[in-house]
Amino acid sequence: MNLASRTVNFTIKRLTRMLCRVYDSPLKQIPYQGPLILVVNHINFLDIPVLYTHLQPRPLTGLIKSETWDNPAMAYLFDLWGGIPLRRGEADLEAIHLALAALKQGKIVAIAPEGTRSGHGRLQPGHPGLVTVALHSGAPLLPLVYYGNESFRDNLSRLKRTDFYIKVGQPFTLQAREASVTRAVRKAMIDEIMYRLAGLLPPEYRGSYANTAAATQNYLKFVEPQV
């Protein structure tokens, strides 16, 4: 890691810890190398800086909306972090190929299946692009959620620190088994993955996946964690 990366990461980590109480002890469960798909929820602009800087020196990259590169400052930051631009609303094969290449290189690839920030912290429906990466790579998936940071702006206006909670679940692989991977099967797979996120969240944050009793595990194979 070069001097620019170390300086930026140190500065952002210190700043976020000044503004937030980051409960980051669960990050000890994250392996120090991949291949690994880190499946995360997406609340606001704090998610990525906190996750990236607190997971260093792990080799982390992730799928980031391509519009981020329209802002020169953000473009510099995410180029520094090795982010993978993703064109939303279409099957972005280039982004998928880059994610698969990163996994093959032993990296950790963070993917937020919701595809956009919720703002309120409640889970939104997942999009099945993650399924393609998981099935083609065979890499294990590890669910990680954060919550509390949806209150950041309100807390900042009152000069109050924000509680930023992180929880990490059990790793698993996605298995098609004997099923033909139709649109319906892809939908069932992403729902099973999203329910793993929902199970880590307090009930008020589960949103579209509030009925955890409806969760299935037909396409999930749980594996032993490796740190």
PyMOL CGO cylinders between C-alpha atoms (Angstrom):
from pymol import cmd
from pymol.cgo import CYLINDER

trace = [
    CYLINDER, 0.00, 0.00, 0.00, 1.48, 3.35, -1.03, 0.3, 1, 1, 1, 1, 1, 1,
    CYLINDER, 1.48, 3.35, -1.03, 1.80, 6.50, 1.06, 0.3, 1, 1, 1, 1, 1, 1,
    CYLINDER, 1.80, 6.50, 1.06, -1.28, 8.15, -0.48, 0.3, 1, 1, 1, 1, 1, 1,
    CYLINDER, -1.28, 8.15, -0.48, -3.45, 5.15, 0.38, 0.3, 1, 1, 1, 1, 1, 1,
    CYLINDER, -3.45, 5.15, 0.38, -2.14, 4.93, 3.93, 0.3, 1, 1, 1, 1, 1, 1,
    CYLINDER, -2.14, 4.93, 3.93, -2.66, 8.65, 4.48, 0.3, 1, 1, 1, 1, 1, 1,
    CYLINDER, -2.66, 8.65, 4.48, -6.20, 8.69, 3.09, 0.3, 1, 1, 1, 1, 1, 1,
    CYLINDER, -6.20, 8.69, 3.09, -7.22, 5.55, 4.99, 0.3, 1, 1, 1, 1, 1, 1,
    CYLINDER, -7.22, 5.55, 4.99, -5.77, 6.81, 8.27, 0.3, 1, 1, 1, 1, 1, 1,
    CYLINDER, -5.77, 6.81, 8.27, -7.49, 10.19, 7.90, 0.3, 1, 1, 1, 1, 1, 1,
    CYLINDER, -7.49, 10.19, 7.90, -10.89, 8.75, 7.02, 0.3, 1, 1, 1, 1, 1, 1,
    CYLINDER, -10.89, 8.75, 7.02, -10.74, 6.14, 9.77, 0.3, 1, 1, 1, 1, 1, 1,
    CYLINDER, -10.74, 6.14, 9.77, -9.84, 8.75, 12.39, 0.3, 1, 1, 1, 1, 1, 1,
    CYLINDER, -9.84, 8.75, 12.39, -12.57, 11.08, 11.15, 0.3, 1, 1, 1, 1, 1, 1,
    CYLINDER, -12.57, 11.08, 11.15, -15.28, 8.42, 11.17, 0.3, 1, 1, 1, 1, 1, 1,
    CYLINDER, -15.28, 8.42, 11.17, -14.27, 7.33, 14.66, 0.3, 1, 1, 1, 1, 1, 1,
    CYLINDER, -14.27, 7.33, 14.66, -14.50, 10.92, 15.84, 0.3, 1, 1, 1, 1, 1, 1,
    CYLINDER, -14.50, 10.92, 15.84, -18.01, 11.26, 14.45, 0.3, 1, 1, 1, 1, 1, 1,
    CYLINDER, -18.01, 11.26, 14.45, -19.21, 7.73, 15.24, 0.3, 1, 1, 1, 1, 1, 1,
    CYLINDER, -19.21, 7.73, 15.24, -18.82, 5.07, 17.87, 0.3, 1, 1, 1, 1, 1, 1,
    CYLINDER, -18.82, 5.07, 17.87, -17.93, 2.20, 15.54, 0.3, 1, 1, 1, 1, 1, 1,
    CYLINDER, -17.93, 2.20, 15.54, -18.65, -1.18, 17.14, 0.3, 1, 1, 1, 1, 1, 1,
    CYLINDER, -18.65, -1.18, 17.14, -16.20, -3.02, 14.91, 0.3, 1, 1, 1, 1, 1, 1,
    CYLINDER, -16.20, -3.02, 14.91, -15.22, -6.07, 16.99, 0.3, 1, 1, 1, 1, 1, 1,
    CYLINDER, -15.22, -6.07, 16.99, -17.25, -8.44, 14.71, 0.3, 1, 1, 1, 1, 1, 1,
    CYLINDER, -17.25, -8.44, 14.71, -14.85, -7.56, 11.88, 0.3, 1, 1, 1, 1, 1, 1,
    CYLINDER, -14.85, -7.56, 11.88, -12.41, -9.98, 13.51, 0.3, 1, 1, 1, 1, 1, 1,
    CYLINDER, -12.41, -9.98, 13.51, -14.54, -12.67, 11.86, 0.3, 1, 1, 1, 1, 1, 1,
    CYLINDER, -14.54, -12.67, 11.86, -13.56, -11.46, 8.38, 0.3, 1, 1, 1, 1, 1, 1,
    CYLINDER, -13.56, -11.46, 8.38, -10.72, -13.53, 6.84, 0.3, 1, 1, 1, 1, 1, 1,
    CYLINDER, -10.72, -13.53, 6.84, -7.51, -11.74, 5.96, 0.3, 1, 1, 1, 1, 1, 1,
    CYLINDER, -7.51, -11.74, 5.96, -7.72, -12.83, 2.35, 0.3, 1, 1, 1, 1, 1, 1,
    CYLINDER, -7.72, -12.83, 2.35, -10.20, -14.14, -0.20, 0.3, 1, 1, 1, 1, 1, 1,
    CYLINDER, -10.20, -14.14, -0.20, -11.63, -15.33, -2.36, 0.3, 1, 1, 1, 1, 1, 1,
    CYLINDER, -11.63, -15.33, -2.36, -14.65, -14.11, -0.45, 0.3, 1, 1, 1, 1, 1, 1,
    CYLINDER, -14.65, -14.11, -0.45, -17.85, -12.27, -1.35, 0.3, 1, 1, 1, 1, 1, 1,
    CYLINDER, -17.85, -12.27, -1.35, -18.86, -9.90, 1.41, 0.3, 1, 1, 1, 1, 1, 1,
    CYLINDER, -18.86, -9.90, 1.41, -22.63, -9.40, 1.14, 0.3, 1, 1, 1, 1, 1, 1,
    CYLINDER, -22.63, -9.40, 1.14, -23.63, -6.12, 2.76, 0.3, 1, 1, 1, 1, 1, 1,
    CYLINDER, -23.63, -6.12, 2.76, -26.62, -3.83, 3.19, 0.3, 1, 1, 1, 1, 1, 1,
    CYLINDER, -26.62, -3.83, 3.19, -26.40, -0.22, 2.03, 0.3, 1, 1, 1, 1, 1, 1,
    CYLINDER, -26.40, -0.22, 2.03, -27.70, 2.66, 4.15, 0.3, 1, 1, 1, 1, 1, 1,
    CYLINDER, -27.70, 2.66, 4.15, -25.78, 5.83, 3.33, 0.3, 1, 1, 1, 1, 1, 1,
    CYLINDER, -25.78, 5.83, 3.33, -22.45, 7.36, 2.35, 0.3, 1, 1, 1, 1, 1, 1,
    CYLINDER, -22.45, 7.36, 2.35, -20.78, 6.23, 5.60, 0.3, 1, 1, 1, 1, 1, 1,
    CYLINDER, -20.78, 6.23, 5.60, -21.03, 2.51, 4.82, 0.3, 1, 1, 1, 1, 1, 1,
    CYLINDER, -21.03, 2.51, 4.82, -18.14, 2.18, 2.39, 0.3, 1, 1, 1, 1, 1, 1,
    CYLINDER, -18.14, 2.18, 2.39, -15.56, 4.45, 4.09, 0.3, 1, 1, 1, 1, 1, 1,
    CYLINDER, -15.56, 4.45, 4.09, -16.10, 2.78, 7.46, 0.3, 1, 1, 1, 1, 1, 1,
    CYLINDER, -16.10, 2.78, 7.46, -16.03, -0.74, 6.03, 0.3, 1, 1, 1, 1, 1, 1,
    CYLINDER, -16.03, -0.74, 6.03, -12.99, -0.18, 3.81, 0.3, 1, 1, 1, 1, 1, 1,
    CYLINDER, -12.99, -0.18, 3.81, -10.79, 1.62, 6.33, 0.3, 1, 1, 1, 1, 1, 1,
    CYLINDER, -10.79, 1.62, 6.33, -11.67, -0.71, 9.20, 0.3, 1, 1, 1, 1, 1, 1,
    CYLINDER, -11.67, -0.71, 9.20, -10.89, -3.83, 7.14, 0.3, 1, 1, 1, 1, 1, 1,
    CYLINDER, -10.89, -3.83, 7.14, -7.39, -2.77, 6.18, 0.3, 1, 1, 1, 1, 1, 1,
    CYLINDER, -7.39, -2.77, 6.18, -4.96, -4.35, 5.35, 0.3, 1, 1, 1, 1, 1, 1,
    CYLINDER, -4.96, -4.35, 5.35, -7.27, -6.96, 3.84, 0.3, 1, 1, 1, 1, 1, 1,
    CYLINDER, -7.27, -6.96, 3.84, -7.33, -6.94, 0.01, 0.3, 1, 1, 1, 1, 1, 1,
    CYLINDER, -7.33, -6.94, 0.01, -10.80, -5.45, -0.38, 0.3, 1, 1, 1, 1, 1, 1,
    CYLINDER, -10.80, -5.45, -0.38, -12.62, -4.19, -3.45, 0.3, 1, 1, 1, 1, 1, 1,
    CYLINDER, -12.62, -4.19, -3.45, -16.30, -3.85, -4.30, 0.3, 1, 1, 1, 1, 1, 1,
    CYLINDER, -16.30, -3.85, -4.30, -18.93, -3.01, -6.86, 0.3, 1, 1, 1, 1, 1, 1,
    CYLINDER, -18.93, -3.01, -6.86, -19.62, 0.74, -6.83, 0.3, 1, 1, 1, 1, 1, 1,
    CYLINDER, -19.62, 0.74, -6.83, -22.20, 2.60, -8.92, 0.3, 1, 1, 1, 1, 1, 1,
    CYLINDER, -22.20, 2.60, -8.92, -20.50, 4.04, -12.01, 0.3, 1, 1, 1, 1, 1, 1,
    CYLINDER, -20.50, 4.04, -12.01, -22.00, 7.49, -11.39, 0.3, 1, 1, 1, 1, 1, 1,
    CYLINDER, -22.00, 7.49, -11.39, -19.57, 7.83, -8.49, 0.3, 1, 1, 1, 1, 1, 1,
    CYLINDER, -19.57, 7.83, -8.49, -16.79, 8.52, -11.00, 0.3, 1, 1, 1, 1, 1, 1,
    CYLINDER, -16.79, 8.52, -11.00, -18.65, 11.63, -12.25, 0.3, 1, 1, 1, 1, 1, 1,
    CYLINDER, -18.65, 11.63, -12.25, -17.32, 13.40, -9.16, 0.3, 1, 1, 1, 1, 1, 1,
    CYLINDER, -17.32, 13.40, -9.16, -13.52, 13.96, -9.49, 0.3, 1, 1, 1, 1, 1, 1,
    CYLINDER, -13.52, 13.96, -9.49, -12.87, 13.72, -5.75, 0.3, 1, 1, 1, 1, 1, 1,
    CYLINDER, -12.87, 13.72, -5.75, -14.89, 10.51, -5.42, 0.3, 1, 1, 1, 1, 1, 1,
    CYLINDER, -14.89, 10.51, -5.42, -13.27, 9.16, -8.58, 0.3, 1, 1, 1, 1, 1, 1,
    CYLINDER, -13.27, 9.16, -8.58, -9.84, 9.68, -7.02, 0.3, 1, 1, 1, 1, 1, 1,
    CYLINDER, -9.84, 9.68, -7.02, -10.91, 8.00, -3.79, 0.3, 1, 1, 1, 1, 1, 1,
    CYLINDER, -10.91, 8.00, -3.79, -12.45, 4.94, -5.39, 0.3, 1, 1, 1, 1, 1, 1,
    CYLINDER, -12.45, 4.94, -5.39, -9.62, 4.56, -7.87, 0.3, 1, 1, 1, 1, 1, 1,
    CYLINDER, -9.62, 4.56, -7.87, -7.30, 4.59, -4.85, 0.3, 1, 1, 1, 1, 1, 1,
    CYLINDER, -7.30, 4.59, -4.85, -9.44, 1.90, -3.26, 0.3, 1, 1, 1, 1, 1, 1,
    CYLINDER, -9.44, 1.90, -3.26, -9.65, -0.15, -6.46, 0.3, 1, 1, 1, 1, 1, 1,
    CYLINDER, -9.65, -0.15, -6.46, -13.44, 0.06, -6.74, 0.3, 1, 1, 1, 1, 1, 1,
    CYLINDER, -13.44, 0.06, -6.74, -15.20, -1.71, -9.62, 0.3, 1, 1, 1, 1, 1, 1,
    CYLINDER, -15.20, -1.71, -9.62, -17.61, 0.59, -11.52, 0.3, 1, 1, 1, 1, 1, 1,
    CYLINDER, -17.61, 0.59, -11.52, -21.06, -0.94, -11.96, 0.3, 1, 1, 1, 1, 1, 1,
    CYLINDER, -21.06, -0.94, -11.96, -23.63, 0.34, -14.44, 0.3, 1, 1, 1, 1, 1, 1,
    CYLINDER, -23.63, 0.34, -14.44, -26.90, -0.10, -12.64, 0.3, 1, 1, 1, 1, 1, 1,
    CYLINDER, -26.90, -0.10, -12.64, -30.13, -1.11, -14.35, 0.3, 1, 1, 1, 1, 1, 1,
    CYLINDER, -30.13, -1.11, -14.35, -28.42, -3.42, -16.83, 0.3, 1, 1, 1, 1, 1, 1,
    CYLINDER, -28.42, -3.42, -16.83, -26.45, -6.64, -16.97, 0.3, 1, 1, 1, 1, 1, 1,
    CYLINDER, -26.45, -6.64, -16.97, -22.98, -5.13, -16.63, 0.3, 1, 1, 1, 1, 1, 1,
    CYLINDER, -22.98, -5.13, -16.63, -20.81, -8.01, -17.86, 0.3, 1, 1, 1, 1, 1, 1,
    CYLINDER, -20.81, -8.01, -17.86, -17.60, -6.01, -17.56, 0.3, 1, 1, 1, 1, 1, 1,
    CYLINDER, -17.60, -6.01, -17.56, -18.20, -5.39, -13.85, 0.3, 1, 1, 1, 1, 1, 1,
    CYLINDER, -18.20, -5.39, -13.85, -19.02, -9.08, -13.33, 0.3, 1, 1, 1, 1, 1, 1,
    CYLINDER, -19.02, -9.08, -13.33, -15.81, -10.13, -15.12, 0.3, 1, 1, 1, 1, 1, 1,
    CYLINDER, -15.81, -10.13, -15.12, -13.75, -7.72, -12.99, 0.3, 1, 1, 1, 1, 1, 1,
    CYLINDER, -13.75, -7.72, -12.99, -15.36, -9.04, -9.81, 0.3, 1, 1, 1, 1, 1, 1,
    CYLINDER, -15.36, -9.04, -9.81, -14.63, -12.63, -10.85, 0.3, 1, 1, 1, 1, 1, 1,
    CYLINDER, -14.63, -12.63, -10.85, -11.02, -11.69, -11.66, 0.3, 1, 1, 1, 1, 1, 1,
    CYLINDER, -11.02, -11.69, -11.66, -10.63, -10.04, -8.24, 0.3, 1, 1, 1, 1, 1, 1,
    CYLINDER, -10.63, -10.04, -8.24, -11.92, -13.18, -6.52, 0.3, 1, 1, 1, 1, 1, 1,
    CYLINDER, -11.92, -13.18, -6.52, -9.55, -15.33, -8.56, 0.3, 1, 1, 1, 1, 1, 1,
    CYLINDER, -9.55, -15.33, -8.56, -6.71, -13.10, -7.30, 0.3, 1, 1, 1, 1, 1, 1,
    CYLINDER, -6.71, -13.10, -7.30, -7.70, -13.89, -3.72, 0.3, 1, 1, 1, 1, 1, 1,
    CYLINDER, -7.70, -13.89, -3.72, -9.43, -10.61, -2.97, 0.3, 1, 1, 1, 1, 1, 1,
    CYLINDER, -9.43, -10.61, -2.97, -12.52, -9.87, -0.89, 0.3, 1, 1, 1, 1, 1, 1,
    CYLINDER, -12.52, -9.87, -0.89, -15.30, -8.39, -3.02, 0.3, 1, 1, 1, 1, 1, 1,
    CYLINDER, -15.30, -8.39, -3.02, -18.05, -6.43, -1.28, 0.3, 1, 1, 1, 1, 1, 1,
    CYLINDER, -18.05, -6.43, -1.28, -21.46, -6.43, -2.98, 0.3, 1, 1, 1, 1, 1, 1,
    CYLINDER, -21.46, -6.43, -2.98, -24.65, -4.70, -1.82, 0.3, 1, 1, 1, 1, 1, 1,
    CYLINDER, -24.65, -4.70, -1.82, -27.56, -6.58, -3.47, 0.3, 1, 1, 1, 1, 1, 1,
    CYLINDER, -27.56, -6.58, -3.47, -30.00, -3.74, -2.74, 0.3, 1, 1, 1, 1, 1, 1,
    CYLINDER, -30.00, -3.74, -2.74, -28.17, -1.76, -5.42, 0.3, 1, 1, 1, 1, 1, 1,
    CYLINDER, -28.17, -1.76, -5.42, -28.76, 1.64, -3.85, 0.3, 1, 1, 1, 1, 1, 1,
    CYLINDER, -28.76, 1.64, -3.85, -28.79, 3.40, -0.49, 0.3, 1, 1, 1, 1, 1, 1,
    CYLINDER, -28.79, 3.40, -0.49, -31.92, 2.99, 1.58, 0.3, 1, 1, 1, 1, 1, 1,
    CYLINDER, -31.92, 2.99, 1.58, -31.35, 6.09, 3.70, 0.3, 1, 1, 1, 1, 1, 1,
    CYLINDER, -31.35, 6.09, 3.70, -33.63, 4.72, 6.41, 0.3, 1, 1, 1, 1, 1, 1,
    CYLINDER, -33.63, 4.72, 6.41, -31.74, 1.49, 7.08, 0.3, 1, 1, 1, 1, 1, 1,
    CYLINDER, -31.74, 1.49, 7.08, -34.57, -0.92, 6.28, 0.3, 1, 1, 1, 1, 1, 1,
    CYLINDER, -34.57, -0.92, 6.28, -33.71, -3.67, 3.82, 0.3, 1, 1, 1, 1, 1, 1,
    CYLINDER, -33.71, -3.67, 3.82, -34.90, -3.17, 0.26, 0.3, 1, 1, 1, 1, 1, 1,
    CYLINDER, -34.90, -3.17, 0.26, -35.45, -6.00, -2.25, 0.3, 1, 1, 1, 1, 1, 1,
    CYLINDER, -35.45, -6.00, -2.25, -32.23, -7.61, -3.44, 0.3, 1, 1, 1, 1, 1, 1,
    CYLINDER, -32.23, -7.61, -3.44, -31.19, -7.72, -7.09, 0.3, 1, 1, 1, 1, 1, 1,
    CYLINDER, -31.19, -7.72, -7.09, -29.93, -11.05, -8.48, 0.3, 1, 1, 1, 1, 1, 1,
    CYLINDER, -29.93, -11.05, -8.48, -26.64, -9.85, -10.05, 0.3, 1, 1, 1, 1, 1, 1,
    CYLINDER, -26.64, -9.85, -10.05, -24.82, -11.23, -7.02, 0.3, 1, 1, 1, 1, 1, 1,
    CYLINDER, -24.82, -11.23, -7.02, -26.08, -14.70, -7.93, 0.3, 1, 1, 1, 1, 1, 1,
    CYLINDER, -26.08, -14.70, -7.93, -24.08, -14.67, -11.17, 0.3, 1, 1, 1, 1, 1, 1,
    CYLINDER, -24.08, -14.67, -11.17, -20.84, -13.77, -9.38, 0.3, 1, 1, 1, 1, 1, 1,
    CYLINDER, -20.84, -13.77, -9.38, -21.41, -16.35, -6.65, 0.3, 1, 1, 1, 1, 1, 1,
    CYLINDER, -21.41, -16.35, -6.65, -22.25, -19.24, -8.98, 0.3, 1, 1, 1, 1, 1, 1,
    CYLINDER, -22.25, -19.24, -8.98, -19.45, -18.54, -11.47, 0.3, 1, 1, 1, 1, 1, 1,
    CYLINDER, -19.45, -18.54, -11.47, -16.78, -18.04, -8.82, 0.3, 1, 1, 1, 1, 1, 1,
    CYLINDER, -16.78, -18.04, -8.82, -17.82, -20.69, -6.30, 0.3, 1, 1, 1, 1, 1, 1,
    CYLINDER, -17.82, -20.69, -6.30, -16.49, -18.30, -3.65, 0.3, 1, 1, 1, 1, 1, 1,
    CYLINDER, -16.49, -18.30, -3.65, -18.00, -18.35, -0.16, 0.3, 1, 1, 1, 1, 1, 1,
    CYLINDER, -18.00, -18.35, -0.16, -20.36, -15.54, 0.80, 0.3, 1, 1, 1, 1, 1, 1,
    CYLINDER, -20.36, -15.54, 0.80, -20.26, -13.83, 4.18, 0.3, 1, 1, 1, 1, 1, 1,
    CYLINDER, -20.26, -13.83, 4.18, -23.19, -11.63, 5.29, 0.3, 1, 1, 1, 1, 1, 1,
    CYLINDER, -23.19, -11.63, 5.29, -22.34, -8.36, 7.03, 0.3, 1, 1, 1, 1, 1, 1,
    CYLINDER, -22.34, -8.36, 7.03, -24.77, -5.68, 8.15, 0.3, 1, 1, 1, 1, 1, 1,
    CYLINDER, -24.77, -5.68, 8.15, -24.53, -2.26, 9.71, 0.3, 1, 1, 1, 1, 1, 1,
    CYLINDER, -24.53, -2.26, 9.71, -27.19, -0.12, 11.32, 0.3, 1, 1, 1, 1, 1, 1,
    CYLINDER, -27.19, -0.12, 11.32, -27.48, 3.01, 13.40, 0.3, 1, 1, 1, 1, 1, 1,
    CYLINDER, -27.48, 3.01, 13.40, -25.74, 5.22, 10.83, 0.3, 1, 1, 1, 1, 1, 1,
    CYLINDER, -25.74, 5.22, 10.83, -29.09, 6.14, 9.28, 0.3, 1, 1, 1, 1, 1, 1,
    CYLINDER, -29.09, 6.14, 9.28, -29.28, 8.71, 12.10, 0.3, 1, 1, 1, 1, 1, 1,
    CYLINDER, -29.28, 8.71, 12.10, -25.94, 10.31, 11.23, 0.3, 1, 1, 1, 1, 1, 1,
    CYLINDER, -25.94, 10.31, 11.23, -27.21, 13.58, 9.77, 0.3, 1, 1, 1, 1, 1, 1,
    CYLINDER, -27.21, 13.58, 9.77, -29.67, 14.19, 12.60, 0.3, 1, 1, 1, 1, 1, 1,
    CYLINDER, -29.67, 14.19, 12.60, -27.02, 13.38, 15.18, 0.3, 1, 1, 1, 1, 1, 1,
    CYLINDER, -27.02, 13.38, 15.18, -24.47, 15.62, 13.49, 0.3, 1, 1, 1, 1, 1, 1,
    CYLINDER, -24.47, 15.62, 13.49, -26.87, 18.57, 13.57, 0.3, 1, 1, 1, 1, 1, 1,
    CYLINDER, -26.87, 18.57, 13.57, -27.14, 18.06, 17.33, 0.3, 1, 1, 1, 1, 1, 1,
    CYLINDER, -27.14, 18.06, 17.33, -23.37, 17.57, 17.73, 0.3, 1, 1, 1, 1, 1, 1,
    CYLINDER, -23.37, 17.57, 17.73, -24.00, 14.01, 18.85, 0.3, 1, 1, 1, 1, 1, 1,
    CYLINDER, -24.00, 14.01, 18.85, -21.89, 10.98, 17.94, 0.3, 1, 1, 1, 1, 1, 1,
    CYLINDER, -21.89, 10.98, 17.94, -23.59, 8.21, 15.97, 0.3, 1, 1, 1, 1, 1, 1,
    CYLINDER, -23.59, 8.21, 15.97, -23.61, 4.58, 17.07, 0.3, 1, 1, 1, 1, 1, 1,
    CYLINDER, -23.61, 4.58, 17.07, -22.44, 2.54, 14.09, 0.3, 1, 1, 1, 1, 1, 1,
    CYLINDER, -22.44, 2.54, 14.09, -23.18, -1.13, 14.71, 0.3, 1, 1, 1, 1, 1, 1,
    CYLINDER, -23.18, -1.13, 14.71, -21.68, -3.97, 12.67, 0.3, 1, 1, 1, 1, 1, 1,
    CYLINDER, -21.68, -3.97, 12.67, -22.67, -7.63, 12.71, 0.3, 1, 1, 1, 1, 1, 1,
    CYLINDER, -22.67, -7.63, 12.71, -21.21, -10.54, 10.77, 0.3, 1, 1, 1, 1, 1, 1,
    CYLINDER, -21.21, -10.54, 10.77, -22.98, -13.80, 10.02, 0.3, 1, 1, 1, 1, 1, 1,
    CYLINDER, -22.98, -13.80, 10.02, -22.07, -17.34, 9.03, 0.3, 1, 1, 1, 1, 1, 1,
    CYLINDER, -22.07, -17.34, 9.03, -20.33, -18.00, 5.69, 0.3, 1, 1, 1, 1, 1, 1,
    CYLINDER, -20.33, -18.00, 5.69, -21.98, -20.14, 3.02, 0.3, 1, 1, 1, 1, 1, 1,
    CYLINDER, -21.98, -20.14, 3.02, -21.72, -21.00, -0.64, 0.3, 1, 1, 1, 1, 1, 1,
    CYLINDER, -21.72, -21.00, -0.64, -24.49, -20.74, -3.20, 0.3, 1, 1, 1, 1, 1, 1,
    CYLINDER, -24.49, -20.74, -3.20, -25.38, -24.07, -4.79, 0.3, 1, 1, 1, 1, 1, 1,
    CYLINDER, -25.38, -24.07, -4.79, -27.66, -24.53, -7.80, 0.3, 1, 1, 1, 1, 1, 1,
    CYLINDER, -27.66, -24.53, -7.80, -27.77, -28.25, -7.00, 0.3, 1, 1, 1, 1, 1, 1,
    CYLINDER, -27.77, -28.25, -7.00, -29.83, -29.88, -9.75, 0.3, 1, 1, 1, 1, 1, 1,
    CYLINDER, -29.83, -29.88, -9.75, -31.90, -26.80, -10.53, 0.3, 1, 1, 1, 1, 1, 1,
    CYLINDER, -31.90, -26.80, -10.53, -31.85, -24.96, -13.82, 0.3, 1, 1, 1, 1, 1, 1,
    CYLINDER, -31.85, -24.96, -13.82, -30.95, -21.38, -12.97, 0.3, 1, 1, 1, 1, 1, 1,
    CYLINDER, -30.95, -21.38, -12.97, -34.08, -19.69, -14.28, 0.3, 1, 1, 1, 1, 1, 1,
    CYLINDER, -34.08, -19.69, -14.28, -35.23, -16.19, -13.38, 0.3, 1, 1, 1, 1, 1, 1,
    CYLINDER, -35.23, -16.19, -13.38, -37.44, -17.67, -10.67, 0.3, 1, 1, 1, 1, 1, 1,
    CYLINDER, -37.44, -17.67, -10.67, -34.53, -19.65, -9.21, 0.3, 1, 1, 1, 1, 1, 1,
    CYLINDER, -34.53, -19.65, -9.21, -32.28, -16.58, -9.25, 0.3, 1, 1, 1, 1, 1, 1,
    CYLINDER, -32.28, -16.58, -9.25, -34.99, -14.68, -7.39, 0.3, 1, 1, 1, 1, 1, 1,
    CYLINDER, -34.99, -14.68, -7.39, -35.27, -17.48, -4.83, 0.3, 1, 1, 1, 1, 1, 1,
    CYLINDER, -35.27, -17.48, -4.83, -31.49, -17.50, -4.39, 0.3, 1, 1, 1, 1, 1, 1,
    CYLINDER, -31.49, -17.50, -4.39, -31.17, -13.76, -3.80, 0.3, 1, 1, 1, 1, 1, 1,
    CYLINDER, -31.17, -13.76, -3.80, -34.07, -13.88, -1.35, 0.3, 1, 1, 1, 1, 1, 1,
    CYLINDER, -34.07, -13.88, -1.35, -32.34, -16.62, 0.62, 0.3, 1, 1, 1, 1, 1, 1,
    CYLINDER, -32.34, -16.62, 0.62, -29.19, -14.48, 0.74, 0.3, 1, 1, 1, 1, 1, 1,
    CYLINDER, -29.19, -14.48, 0.74, -31.13, -11.37, 1.79, 0.3, 1, 1, 1, 1, 1, 1,
    CYLINDER, -31.13, -11.37, 1.79, -32.81, -13.26, 4.60, 0.3, 1, 1, 1, 1, 1, 1,
    CYLINDER, -32.81, -13.26, 4.60, -29.32, -14.03, 5.96, 0.3, 1, 1, 1, 1, 1, 1,
    CYLINDER, -29.32, -14.03, 5.96, -28.80, -10.27, 6.21, 0.3, 1, 1, 1, 1, 1, 1,
    CYLINDER, -28.80, -10.27, 6.21, -32.23, -9.78, 7.75, 0.3, 1, 1, 1, 1, 1, 1,
    CYLINDER, -32.23, -9.78, 7.75, -31.49, -12.35, 10.44, 0.3, 1, 1, 1, 1, 1, 1,
    CYLINDER, -31.49, -12.35, 10.44, -28.53, -10.26, 11.62, 0.3, 1, 1, 1, 1, 1, 1,
    CYLINDER, -28.53, -10.26, 11.62, -30.54, -7.05, 11.91, 0.3, 1, 1, 1, 1, 1, 1,
    CYLINDER, -30.54, -7.05, 11.91, -32.90, -5.92, 14.67, 0.3, 1, 1, 1, 1, 1, 1,
    CYLINDER, -32.90, -5.92, 14.67, -36.54, -6.44, 13.55, 0.3, 1, 1, 1, 1, 1, 1,
    CYLINDER, -36.54, -6.44, 13.55, -37.14, -2.76, 12.75, 0.3, 1, 1, 1, 1, 1, 1,
    CYLINDER, -37.14, -2.76, 12.75, -34.44, -2.85, 10.05, 0.3, 1, 1, 1, 1, 1, 1,
    CYLINDER, -34.44, -2.85, 10.05, -35.54, -5.97, 8.18, 0.3, 1, 1, 1, 1, 1, 1,
    CYLINDER, -35.54, -5.97, 8.18, -37.82, -4.13, 5.76, 0.3, 1, 1, 1, 1, 1, 1,
    CYLINDER, -37.82, -4.13, 5.76, -38.76, -6.26, 2.74, 0.3, 1, 1, 1, 1, 1, 1,
    CYLINDER, -38.76, -6.26, 2.74, -37.49, -9.33, 4.61, 0.3, 1, 1, 1, 1, 1, 1,
    CYLINDER, -37.49, -9.33, 4.61, -39.30, -8.75, 7.90, 0.3, 1, 1, 1, 1, 1, 1,
    CYLINDER, -39.30, -8.75, 7.90, -40.98, -12.17, 7.81, 0.3, 1, 1, 1, 1, 1, 1,
    CYLINDER, -40.98, -12.17, 7.81, -37.88, -14.20, 8.60, 0.3, 1, 1, 1, 1, 1, 1,
    CYLINDER, -37.88, -14.20, 8.60, -40.11, -17.24, 9.17, 0.3, 1, 1, 1, 1, 1, 1,
    CYLINDER, -40.11, -17.24, 9.17, -40.48, -17.35, 5.37, 0.3, 1, 1, 1, 1, 1, 1,
    CYLINDER, -40.48, -17.35, 5.37, -36.72, -17.78, 4.87, 0.3, 1, 1, 1, 1, 1, 1,
    CYLINDER, -36.72, -17.78, 4.87, -35.52, -20.93, 3.12, 0.3, 1, 1, 1, 1, 1, 1,
    CYLINDER, -35.52, -20.93, 3.12, -32.05, -22.45, 2.66, 0.3, 1, 1, 1, 1, 1, 1,
    CYLINDER, -32.05, -22.45, 2.66, -32.56, -24.59, -0.42, 0.3, 1, 1, 1, 1, 1, 1,
    CYLINDER, -32.56, -24.59, -0.42, -29.55, -23.16, -2.27, 0.3, 1, 1, 1, 1, 1, 1,
    CYLINDER, -29.55, -23.16, -2.27, -27.25, -22.38, 0.64, 0.3, 1, 1, 1, 1, 1, 1,
    CYLINDER, -27.25, -22.38, 0.64, -24.45, -24.61, 1.91, 0.3, 1, 1, 1, 1, 1, 1,
    CYLINDER, -24.45, -24.61, 1.91, -22.92, -23.39, 5.16, 0.3, 1, 1, 1, 1, 1, 1,
    CYLINDER, -22.92, -23.39, 5.16, -19.18, -23.65, 5.65, 0.3, 1, 1, 1, 1, 1, 1,
    CYLINDER, -19.18, -23.65, 5.65, -16.78, -23.30, 8.54, 0.3, 1, 1, 1, 1, 1, 1,
    CYLINDER, -16.78, -23.30, 8.54, -15.46, -19.75, 8.97, 0.3, 1, 1, 1, 1, 1, 1,
    CYLINDER, -15.46, -19.75, 8.97, -11.79, -19.21, 8.11, 0.3, 1, 1, 1, 1, 1, 1,
    CYLINDER, -11.79, -19.21, 8.11, -10.01, -16.26, 9.69, 0.3, 1, 1, 1, 1, 1, 1,
]
cmd.load_cgo(trace, "trace")
